[in-house]
Structures are given as C-alpha cells and as structure tokens.
Amino acid sequence: KEKEKAREGCSLPGSSWEERLANVVTPLWRLPYQEQLQVKYESQRKILQMLTSRLEELGIDAQKPGGLCCPLRPLVPSPIINGYRNKSTFSVNRGPDGNPKTVGLYVGTGRARNIVCVKANHMENIPPKHKQVAQCYEEFIRRSPLDPCILFHEGGHWRELVVRTTSRGHTMAIVTFHPQEMGQEALATQKALLREFFTCGPGTVCALTSLYFQESSMTRCSHEQSPFQLLHGEPHIFEEMLGLKFRISPDAFFQVNTSGAEVLYQAVGELNQAGGDTILLDVCCGTGTIGLSLAHRVSKIIGIEMVEKAIEDARWNAAFNGISNCEFHSGRAEAVLPQLLSSWEDPRPLVAVVNPSRAGLHYRVVRAIRNCKSIRRLLYISCKPEGEAMRNFLELCCPPDPGKKLSGEPFAPTLAIPFDMFPHTAHCELVLLFTR
C-alpha cells in the first residue's frame, strides 16, 4: 500500500522525497535481507498457485502434493545485496525544488501529472559509480544553456542518462539528446562540450571507459533507429562471468546483477541435463551469456536475439573465448524460430532455454516450440511470471488446440526455482522447468 501511495505522490507519514523514492523502487529496503527473501518466496508461491488453478481450469490435473503444480525450491539469495546493479537509467525532470534539470528517478505518474524527479544518492541497489556519473551529468546540463526535454512536444534537448559498469572497473555512459530542429553544426558543438566536460572538466572524476551520445525523438530508440555515437573512449566494455569474457555494447541485454547471473546460469546448466550430444536452443540470448557458459557441456548452441548489436557481441564473445560450437541468428524470435524449427530433422536431443523480456514470448514462438517434437525439455526464465509469461505457461501446457495450431504434445511444469536478482525490490527471477 505504501508503494501505491508513493507512486501517486501522496505524502507518507514523516517521509522525505528520498524515502518516497525508495518505497517506490525498492519497497523492501527497510526489511532485513532474510525477511525480504521470505516475502519474495511467498509471492512466488502465490504465482505457482495461480498457475495451478489456471491449469485446472483447462481440465489438466495439475495439483501435486503441497497444492502446487510442481515443487518450489527455496529462493536463491543474491551474492551481493547492495549496489549490485550494473546498469542504471536516470531521467531528467523537475526535482522537488522545481529545478527542471534534475537527474534521478521518478516518483508519481505521468497520468496523474505529478511526476517528481528525485536524486538516487540514497538508493541501496545503485552503486556509487552510477550515482557519481548521474551527479556529473546533472552538473553538466545545469551549466548548459539548452533546456531539458521533459515532454517531446514542448521542446528542449537533454534527456535520460544510462550508466553501465562491470566488475573489471569499466564505465559506460550513454546520453540521450533530442535534436529538435538543431542543425549538424550546432549538434557538433553540443557533442564537443559534453565530451570536453567528461574528459577535461569536472566529469573526469568519473573516469569513463566509453561516452556515447544518441539523438532520439522518441522514448526508446534502438541503434538501428538512431545510431549510438561514440564521443570518447572504447566502443565496448567487458565483463567476466563463469571464466569467460563478454563484450557489451550500449544497448545489449546483460543481466543487471552479474554475480546473481552467475548463480542463475550455473543452475540452468544443471537443470537442462544436457549431454554431450545435446543441442541447446537459446532464445532471447542477448550477448550469448547463457549459451556460451554452457557450450562446453553440449554439442551445439543456437542463439536468437532481435538486437543486432547484441548478436555482434555474442559472435565476438564466442570467438574471443575460443568457442566454436555455436551459431547466432539476428532477428525477432517469432520470425526466426518457426522457420528454424519447421524443417528440423537433426536426431540429436534439443533443449530450449528462453529468457524473454517482461512482454513474454510471442505466440508464434510458443507455437514453434510446442509443435517441435524434438524439444522435450524447456527452461523458461521470467522476470515477471505473473504477467505475460503466465499466458506463455498456459499455452505451453494446454491440451492440443487445432484452432490455435497447437498440435504438439503439451508440456508440464516440473520444477520452479526463484532467484533473487533484485534485492530490496519486490521482484525476482523465476526459472520454471517444463518437460514432456
């Protein structure tokens, strides 16, 4: 309830703006960590109860001893509890004091028109380096004569900041800028000023490995829509995980909790039970972290990812780490996977791992997996299992439906393991094993 009140910008008794922000973004921050784990475990149990009920409604005898459709293991804790995020996105908007050039995170909603941008200095999940870069960016835009772009139709230029860091000490900053009607010469001037600030001015304390600039006239913009322009430093930053080195581009997906991801991927390797002749299908593979970390256990890795730059990273990562038994396909999974599986004739066992965004898998992806007889084992990694992923779970497990072209044998949930990738928040990552 406190979280809901904070989102609406209502006053919490005795709370400051910083406390309001913490209650919105990290609502469990006041609880000791063991209590946080218990709260999250109970929420995951309710999600499994929901799945069990929905399966029963479909006429599936899903309930097992304990009242759930499959065993639920204890929540796996994060190795790092504070400052674990390797990627943070900071907005630009009016602060509590009314200054429109405040860099931080939102309290309130656009619908209610009560958004306030609060500095993230006190947030326990954000590392000090990210806060430092955000503070420097705020100093830069406050020195700039150009206005911030808060609403696209109201003009202005300076928009959000993304900061990415790695355990190797690398830091990447990506500044989003709305060009409006600005000409190339004026744009070049702004880019030069930004570069000078972070390489010769007060921003040098950030010791940026990479400084990127993106001209964008929409809320979210891909590299294909508007290329990321490198203003300073190296084009990539690098991370080490499970003994491998990974290259990361500005918009490539990489789990935000690196040490937590290591624990997660080790468990995925154990759960897929892949033998030396197995082919691993890695859907929504990002920079290839899951597949490449398991490549030594299997015969072949096939990765699919819509972000083209992430696929370039995945291929580089494979080559750099000397991994040759993999191939990566760039494109939307709903276009690539049905084509790939429709003519599948390889006799080797095929195991699928899917790690989609909160939007879940496209129906055509689920249908392609369901109708491929070679896939007997599927690992679904979900950051929001109560959302669109629930629809996917039901599509995977429902009886055959000719009307929906679901002819394949249904899957059944076999095991669920939650991982705390996001301490202090209400979220965690749920790994669901489906077999048939």
JOLIN-V753709 format. One record per residue. N is the residue number from 0. RES is the residue in one letter. PHI is phi in whole degrees, 0 to 359 (* if undefined). OMEGA is omega in whole degrees, 0 to 359 (none if undefined). Layout:
BEGIN
n->N res->RES phi->PHI omega->OMEGA
n->N res->RES phi->PHI omega->OMEGA
END
This chain:
BEGIN
n->0 res->K phi->* omega->178
n->1 res->E phi->299 omega->180
n->2 res->K phi->297 omega->180
n->3 res->E phi->297 omega->179
n->4 res->K phi->298 omega->182
n->5 res->A phi->295 omega->180
n->6 res->R phi->299 omega->180
n->7 res->E phi->275 omega->178
n->8 res->G phi->77 omega->179
n->9 res->C phi->288 omega->181
n->10 res->S phi->284 omega->172
n->11 res->L phi->265 omega->184
n->12 res->P phi->305 omega->175
n->13 res->G phi->70 omega->185
n->14 res->S phi->262 omega->172
n->15 res->S phi->267 omega->176
n->16 res->W phi->300 omega->180
n->17 res->E phi->296 omega->178
n->18 res->E phi->293 omega->177
n->19 res->R phi->300 omega->180
n->20 res->L phi->298 omega->180
n->21 res->A phi->300 omega->180
n->22 res->N phi->292 omega->178
n->23 res->V phi->281 omega->189
n->24 res->V phi->275 omega->182
n->25 res->T phi->231 omega->189
n->26 res->P phi->296 omega->181
n->27 res->L phi->261 omega->190
n->28 res->W phi->298 omega->181
n->29 res->R phi->280 omega->185
n->30 res->L phi->275 omega->169
n->31 res->P phi->302 omega->190
n->32 res->Y phi->300 omega->180
n->33 res->Q phi->298 omega->177
n->34 res->E phi->289 omega->175
n->35 res->Q phi->302 omega->181
n->36 res->L phi->298 omega->180
n->37 res->Q phi->294 omega->178
n->38 res->V phi->301 omega->182
n->39 res->K phi->291 omega->179
n->40 res->Y phi->300 omega->180
n->41 res->E phi->297 omega->179
n->42 res->S phi->294 omega->178
n->43 res->Q phi->291 omega->177
n->44 res->R phi->297 omega->178
n->45 res->K phi->296 omega->178
n->46 res->I phi->296 omega->178
n->47 res->L phi->293 omega->175
n->48 res->Q phi->297 omega->177
n->49 res->M phi->297 omega->179
n->50 res->L phi->298 omega->179
n->51 res->T phi->301 omega->180
n->52 res->S phi->297 omega->181
n->53 res->R phi->294 omega->178
n->54 res->L phi->293 omega->177
n->55 res->E phi->299 omega->178
n->56 res->E phi->296 omega->178
n->57 res->L phi->276 omega->179
n->58 res->G phi->85 omega->181
n->59 res->I phi->262 omega->177
n->60 res->D phi->282 omega->191
n->61 res->A phi->264 omega->189
n->62 res->Q phi->289 omega->179
n->63 res->K phi->250 omega->175
n->64 res->P phi->308 omega->185
n->65 res->G phi->103 omega->175
n->66 res->G phi->85 omega->180
n->67 res->L phi->248 omega->181
n->68 res->C phi->283 omega->178
n->69 res->C phi->197 omega->178
n->70 res->P phi->298 omega->176
n->71 res->L phi->246 omega->180
n->72 res->R phi->283 omega->177
n->73 res->P phi->300 omega->180
n->74 res->L phi->294 omega->180
n->75 res->V phi->276 omega->184
n->76 res->P phi->287 omega->175
n->77 res->S phi->281 omega->177
n->78 res->P phi->298 omega->178
n->79 res->I phi->240 omega->186
n->80 res->I phi->259 omega->181
n->81 res->N phi->249 omega->176
n->82 res->G phi->60 omega->186
n->83 res->Y phi->276 omega->186
n->84 res->R phi->291 omega->174
n->85 res->N phi->260 omega->178
n->86 res->K phi->215 omega->177
n->87 res->S phi->226 omega->176
n->88 res->T phi->246 omega->182
n->89 res->F phi->250 omega->179
n->90 res->S phi->265 omega->174
n->91 res->V phi->240 omega->180
n->92 res->N phi->193 omega->180
n->93 res->R phi->289 omega->178
n->94 res->G phi->274 omega->178
n->95 res->P phi->303 omega->180
n->96 res->D phi->270 omega->178
n->97 res->G phi->90 omega->180
n->98 res->N phi->291 omega->183
n->99 res->P phi->287 omega->180
n->100 res->K phi->255 omega->177
n->101 res->T phi->254 omega->181
n->102 res->V phi->253 omega->182
n->103 res->G phi->183 omega->181
n->104 res->L phi->238 omega->188
n->105 res->Y phi->273 omega->161
n->106 res->V phi->241 omega->183
n->107 res->G phi->99 omega->182
n->108 res->T phi->227 omega->176
n->109 res->G phi->294 omega->181
n->110 res->R phi->297 omega->180
n->111 res->A phi->277 omega->180
n->112 res->R phi->56 omega->181
n->113 res->N phi->231 omega->181
n->114 res->I phi->291 omega->172
n->115 res->V phi->233 omega->180
n->116 res->C phi->264 omega->185
n->117 res->V phi->247 omega->179
n->118 res->K phi->301 omega->186
n->119 res->A phi->262 omega->186
n->120 res->N phi->302 omega->186
n->121 res->H phi->263 omega->186
n->122 res->M phi->289 omega->187
n->123 res->E phi->283 omega->182
n->124 res->N phi->271 omega->182
n->125 res->I phi->258 omega->182
n->126 res->P phi->288 omega->182
n->127 res->P phi->304 omega->182
n->128 res->K phi->298 omega->179
n->129 res->H phi->297 omega->179
n->130 res->K phi->296 omega->180
n->131 res->Q phi->295 omega->180
n->132 res->V phi->296 omega->178
n->133 res->A phi->298 omega->180
n->134 res->Q phi->296 omega->179
n->135 res->C phi->292 omega->178
n->136 res->Y phi->297 omega->177
n->137 res->E phi->298 omega->178
n->138 res->E phi->299 omega->181
n->139 res->F phi->296 omega->184
n->140 res->I phi->289 omega->177
n->141 res->R phi->287 omega->174
n->142 res->R phi->281 omega->185
n->143 res->S phi->286 omega->176
n->144 res->P phi->285 omega->181
n->145 res->L phi->281 omega->180
n->146 res->D phi->283 omega->171
n->147 res->P phi->284 omega->176
n->148 res->C phi->260 omega->181
n->149 res->I phi->270 omega->172
n->150 res->L phi->237 omega->187
n->151 res->F phi->305 omega->185
n->152 res->H phi->283 omega->180
n->153 res->E phi->262 omega->179
n->154 res->G phi->86 omega->182
n->155 res->G phi->89 omega->189
n->156 res->H phi->227 omega->188
n->157 res->W phi->286 omega->181
n->158 res->R phi->238 omega->193
n->159 res->E phi->289 omega->178
n->160 res->L phi->235 omega->173
n->161 res->V phi->247 omega->177
n->162 res->V phi->240 omega->176
n->163 res->R phi->236 omega->178
n->164 res->T phi->227 omega->177
n->165 res->T phi->228 omega->180
n->166 res->S phi->291 omega->177
n->167 res->R phi->277 omega->178
n->168 res->G phi->90 omega->180
n->169 res->H phi->274 omega->179
n->170 res->T phi->226 omega->177
n->171 res->M phi->243 omega->175
n->172 res->A phi->241 omega->180
n->173 res->I phi->234 omega->181
n->174 res->V phi->257 omega->178
n->175 res->T phi->260 omega->187
n->176 res->F phi->226 omega->175
n->177 res->H phi->270 omega->185
n->178 res->P phi->288 omega->185
n->179 res->Q phi->51 omega->180
n->180 res->E phi->255 omega->185
n->181 res->M phi->292 omega->179
n->182 res->G phi->281 omega->184
n->183 res->Q phi->296 omega->181
n->184 res->E phi->293 omega->179
n->185 res->A phi->293 omega->177
n->186 res->L phi->298 omega->180
n->187 res->A phi->300 omega->179
n->188 res->T phi->296 omega->181
n->189 res->Q phi->295 omega->179
n->190 res->K phi->294 omega->179
n->191 res->A phi->295 omega->179
n->192 res->L phi->295 omega->179
n->193 res->L phi->296 omega->179
n->194 res->R phi->297 omega->181
n->195 res->E phi->296 omega->181
n->196 res->F phi->299 omega->184
n->197 res->F phi->272 omega->180
n->198 res->T phi->248 omega->181
n->199 res->C phi->233 omega->185
n->200 res->G phi->257 omega->183
n->201 res->P phi->302 omega->181
n->202 res->G phi->289 omega->180
n->203 res->T phi->296 omega->179
n->204 res->V phi->298 omega->180
n->205 res->C phi->284 omega->180
n->206 res->A phi->48 omega->183
n->207 res->L phi->294 omega->172
n->208 res->T phi->281 omega->181
n->209 res->S phi->218 omega->173
n->210 res->L phi->235 omega->181
n->211 res->Y phi->247 omega->180
n->212 res->F phi->226 omega->178
n->213 res->Q phi->230 omega->174
n->214 res->E phi->276 omega->185
n->215 res->S phi->218 omega->178
n->216 res->S phi->248 omega->177
n->217 res->M phi->219 omega->186
n->218 res->T phi->298 omega->178
n->219 res->R phi->236 omega->187
n->220 res->C phi->225 omega->180
n->221 res->S phi->277 omega->177
n->222 res->H phi->298 omega->180
n->223 res->E phi->294 omega->180
n->224 res->Q phi->286 omega->179
n->225 res->S phi->208 omega->187
n->226 res->P phi->300 omega->172
n->227 res->F phi->287 omega->183
n->228 res->Q phi->256 omega->181
n->229 res->L phi->281 omega->180
n->230 res->L phi->268 omega->184
n->231 res->H phi->200 omega->170
n->232 res->G phi->87 omega->186
n->233 res->E phi->271 omega->180
n->234 res->P phi->290 omega->182
n->235 res->H phi->224 omega->166
n->236 res->I phi->246 omega->188
n->237 res->F phi->231 omega->178
n->238 res->E phi->232 omega->175
n->239 res->E phi->247 omega->181
n->240 res->M phi->209 omega->178
n->241 res->L phi->52 omega->177
n->242 res->G phi->80 omega->180
n->243 res->L phi->244 omega->178
n->244 res->K phi->252 omega->183
n->245 res->F phi->238 omega->177
n->246 res->R phi->266 omega->184
n->247 res->I phi->235 omega->176
n->248 res->S phi->270 omega->184
n->249 res->P phi->307 omega->185
n->250 res->D phi->250 omega->180
n->251 res->A phi->284 omega->177
n->252 res->F phi->284 omega->174
n->253 res->F phi->212 omega->181
n->254 res->Q phi->309 omega->188
n->255 res->V phi->287 omega->180
n->256 res->N phi->243 omega->188
n->257 res->T phi->297 omega->181
n->258 res->S phi->293 omega->176
n->259 res->G phi->293 omega->179
n->260 res->A phi->296 omega->178
n->261 res->E phi->300 omega->179
n->262 res->V phi->295 omega->180
n->263 res->L phi->299 omega->184
n->264 res->Y phi->291 omega->175
n->265 res->Q phi->297 omega->179
n->266 res->A phi->293 omega->178
n->267 res->V phi->300 omega->178
n->268 res->G phi->299 omega->179
n->269 res->E phi->286 omega->184
n->270 res->L phi->287 omega->184
n->271 res->N phi->285 omega->176
n->272 res->Q phi->49 omega->183
n->273 res->A phi->283 omega->176
n->274 res->G phi->267 omega->183
n->275 res->G phi->295 omega->180
n->276 res->D phi->258 omega->184
n->277 res->T phi->281 omega->169
n->278 res->I phi->257 omega->180
n->279 res->L phi->256 omega->178
n->280 res->L phi->261 omega->185
n->281 res->D phi->252 omega->184
n->282 res->V phi->265 omega->188
n->283 res->C phi->64 omega->192
n->284 res->C phi->277 omega->182
n->285 res->G phi->57 omega->181
n->286 res->T phi->274 omega->174
n->287 res->G phi->90 omega->188
n->288 res->T phi->301 omega->183
n->289 res->I phi->295 omega->183
n->290 res->G phi->300 omega->183
n->291 res->L phi->292 omega->179
n->292 res->S phi->289 omega->180
n->293 res->L phi->251 omega->187
n->294 res->A phi->301 omega->182
n->295 res->H phi->288 omega->182
n->296 res->R phi->265 omega->190
n->297 res->V phi->237 omega->180
n->298 res->S phi->282 omega->186
n->299 res->K phi->203 omega->175
n->300 res->I phi->245 omega->172
n->301 res->I phi->237 omega->181
n->302 res->G phi->252 omega->179
n->303 res->I phi->229 omega->182
n->304 res->E phi->205 omega->183
n->305 res->M phi->280 omega->181
n->306 res->V phi->279 omega->186
n->307 res->E phi->299 omega->180
n->308 res->K phi->295 omega->177
n->309 res->A phi->294 omega->178
n->310 res->I phi->293 omega->175
n->311 res->E phi->300 omega->177
n->312 res->D phi->297 omega->182
n->313 res->A phi->300 omega->180
n->314 res->R phi->293 omega->177
n->315 res->W phi->296 omega->180
n->316 res->N phi->301 omega->179
n->317 res->A phi->297 omega->182
n->318 res->A phi->295 omega->183
n->319 res->F phi->296 omega->182
n->320 res->N phi->273 omega->177
n->321 res->G phi->69 omega->180
n->322 res->I phi->258 omega->187
n->323 res->S phi->249 omega->184
n->324 res->N phi->266 omega->182
n->325 res->C phi->216 omega->173
n->326 res->E phi->220 omega->183
n->327 res->F phi->234 omega->182
n->328 res->H phi->246 omega->179
n->329 res->S phi->265 omega->179
n->330 res->G phi->149 omega->178
n->331 res->R phi->292 omega->183
n->332 res->A phi->301 omega->182
n->333 res->E phi->291 omega->176
n->334 res->A phi->266 omega->186
n->335 res->V phi->281 omega->189
n->336 res->L phi->293 omega->179
n->337 res->P phi->303 omega->179
n->338 res->Q phi->294 omega->182
n->339 res->L phi->293 omega->186
n->340 res->L phi->272 omega->184
n->341 res->S phi->297 omega->181
n->342 res->S phi->248 omega->184
n->343 res->W phi->290 omega->180
n->344 res->E phi->229 omega->181
n->345 res->D phi->294 omega->183
n->346 res->P phi->285 omega->183
n->347 res->R phi->290 omega->178
n->348 res->P phi->302 omega->182
n->349 res->L phi->238 omega->178
n->350 res->V phi->247 omega->181
n->351 res->A phi->249 omega->171
n->352 res->V phi->237 omega->178
n->353 res->V phi->238 omega->182
n->354 res->N phi->221 omega->186
n->355 res->P phi->281 omega->174
n->356 res->S phi->287 omega->180
n->357 res->R phi->299 omega->180
n->358 res->A phi->288 omega->180
n->359 res->G phi->76 omega->180
n->360 res->L phi->270 omega->173
n->361 res->H phi->297 omega->182
n->362 res->Y phi->303 omega->181
n->363 res->R phi->294 omega->177
n->364 res->V phi->290 omega->179
n->365 res->V phi->300 omega->181
n->366 res->R phi->297 omega->180
n->367 res->A phi->295 omega->179
n->368 res->I phi->292 omega->182
n->369 res->R phi->299 omega->185
n->370 res->N phi->273 omega->177
n->371 res->C phi->267 omega->185
n->372 res->K phi->296 omega->184
n->373 res->S phi->289 omega->181
n->374 res->I phi->273 omega->179
n->375 res->R phi->256 omega->186
n->376 res->R phi->222 omega->183
n->377 res->L phi->223 omega->175
n->378 res->L phi->251 omega->180
n->379 res->Y phi->253 omega->178
n->380 res->I phi->257 omega->186
n->381 res->S phi->234 omega->176
n->382 res->C phi->269 omega->177
n->383 res->K phi->212 omega->186
n->384 res->P phi->294 omega->179
n->385 res->E phi->278 omega->182
n->386 res->G phi->266 omega->182
n->387 res->E phi->296 omega->179
n->388 res->A phi->300 omega->179
n->389 res->M phi->301 omega->177
n->390 res->R phi->299 omega->178
n->391 res->N phi->299 omega->181
n->392 res->F phi->301 omega->182
n->393 res->L phi->291 omega->178
n->394 res->E phi->295 omega->179
n->395 res->L phi->288 omega->189
n->396 res->C phi->255 omega->185
n->397 res->C phi->292 omega->176
n->398 res->P phi->300 omega->178
n->399 res->P phi->307 omega->183
n->400 res->D phi->225 omega->181
n->401 res->P phi->302 omega->181
n->402 res->G phi->297 omega->179
n->403 res->K phi->261 omega->180
n->404 res->K phi->60 omega->175
n->405 res->L phi->259 omega->184
n->406 res->S phi->263 omega->185
n->407 res->G phi->289 omega->177
n->408 res->E phi->300 omega->181
n->409 res->P phi->291 omega->172
n->410 res->F phi->274 omega->173
n->411 res->A phi->225 omega->176
n->412 res->P phi->295 omega->186
n->413 res->T phi->244 omega->182
n->414 res->L phi->201 omega->178
n->415 res->A phi->232 omega->177
n->416 res->I phi->227 omega->176
n->417 res->P phi->272 omega->179
n->418 res->F phi->236 omega->179
n->419 res->D phi->274 omega->178
n->420 res->M phi->269 omega->188
n->421 res->F phi->224 omega->179
n->422 res->P phi->307 omega->179
n->423 res->H phi->78 omega->176
n->424 res->T phi->264 omega->178
n->425 res->A phi->273 omega->187
n->426 res->H phi->263 omega->167
n->427 res->C phi->208 omega->182
n->428 res->E phi->260 omega->179
n->429 res->L phi->251 omega->175
n->430 res->V phi->258 omega->179
n->431 res->L phi->247 omega->177
n->432 res->L phi->264 omega->175
n->433 res->F phi->248 omega->177
n->434 res->T phi->226 omega->173
n->435 res->R phi->206 omega->none
END
